[in-house]
Amino acid sequence: MPADPMHPGPRQGGPQMGDMMGAGLQFAVVIIVFLFAGMWADRKLGTAPWLMIAGVFIGLTTGFWSMYTRLVLRPRDEARDKDERTK
């Protein structure tokens, strides 16, 4: 019986759609959290807008690294581990 083209089954060797959506959401949340942390610190210390800007850049860096590890490094390591187990 041929495979159903509308439901091809699980994809092998890459991030699933849920992983990608979760990584995107996490990326946005991390940036927003650091943005508000920088705004809060600016109000407390009177350094506006410098800590907010620093918070955004820290959030971008942290969010990007998290997304990269989740979507690139983790699937690559899992594929390598799977190849080693099959040898």
C-alpha positions as CSV (number, residue, x, y, z in Angstrom):
1,M,0.0,0.0,0.0
2,P,1.6,3.4,-1.0
3,A,2.3,6.0,1.6
4,D,-0.3,8.7,2.1
5,P,1.3,11.9,0.6
6,M,-0.9,14.1,2.9
7,H,0.5,12.3,6.0
8,P,4.1,11.3,5.2
9,G,4.9,10.4,8.8
10,P,7.7,11.6,11.1
11,R,10.6,13.3,9.4
12,Q,14.0,11.8,10.0
13,G,17.2,13.8,10.7
14,G,16.0,17.3,11.4
15,P,14.0,19.5,13.8
16,Q,10.3,18.9,13.9
17,M,7.8,21.8,13.4
18,G,7.0,21.9,17.1
19,D,10.7,22.3,17.8
20,M,10.9,25.2,15.4
21,M,7.8,26.9,16.8
22,G,9.0,26.4,20.3
23,A,12.4,27.8,19.5
24,G,10.9,30.9,17.9
25,L,8.7,31.5,20.8
26,Q,11.5,31.0,23.2
27,F,13.7,33.4,21.2
28,A,11.0,36.1,21.4
29,V,10.3,35.6,25.2
30,V,14.0,35.8,26.0
31,I,14.4,39.1,24.2
32,I,11.3,40.5,25.9
33,V,12.4,39.4,29.4
34,F,15.9,41.0,28.9
35,L,14.3,44.1,27.5
36,F,12.1,44.6,30.5
37,A,14.9,43.7,32.9
38,G,17.0,46.5,31.2
39,M,14.1,48.9,31.5
40,W,13.7,48.1,35.2
41,A,17.4,48.5,35.8
42,D,17.4,51.9,33.9
43,R,14.6,53.2,36.1
44,K,16.4,52.1,39.3
45,L,19.8,53.4,38.3
46,G,18.8,56.4,36.1
47,T,20.9,55.1,33.1
48,A,18.2,55.2,30.4
49,P,18.3,53.9,27.7
50,W,21.7,52.1,28.0
51,L,20.7,49.1,30.2
52,M,17.6,48.5,28.1
53,I,19.8,48.5,24.9
54,A,22.3,46.1,26.6
55,G,19.3,43.9,27.7
56,V,18.1,43.7,24.2
57,F,21.5,42.7,22.9
58,I,22.0,40.2,25.7
59,G,18.5,38.8,24.9
60,L,19.3,38.5,21.2
61,T,22.5,36.7,21.8
62,T,21.1,34.4,24.4
63,G,18.0,33.7,22.3
64,F,20.0,33.1,19.2
65,W,22.3,30.7,20.9
66,S,19.4,28.8,22.4
67,M,17.7,28.5,19.0
68,Y,20.9,27.5,17.3
69,T,21.6,24.7,19.8
70,R,18.0,23.5,19.7
71,L,17.6,23.5,15.9
72,V,21.2,22.8,14.6
73,L,23.5,21.3,17.3
74,R,21.0,18.9,19.0
75,P,19.7,17.3,15.8
76,R,23.3,16.9,14.5
77,D,24.4,15.3,17.8
78,E,21.4,13.0,17.8
79,A,22.0,11.9,14.2
80,R,25.7,11.3,15.0
81,D,24.7,9.2,18.1
82,K,22.2,7.2,16.0
83,D,24.9,6.5,13.3
84,E,27.3,5.3,16.0
85,R,24.7,3.0,17.5
86,T,24.0,1.4,14.1
87,K,27.7,0.6,13.5
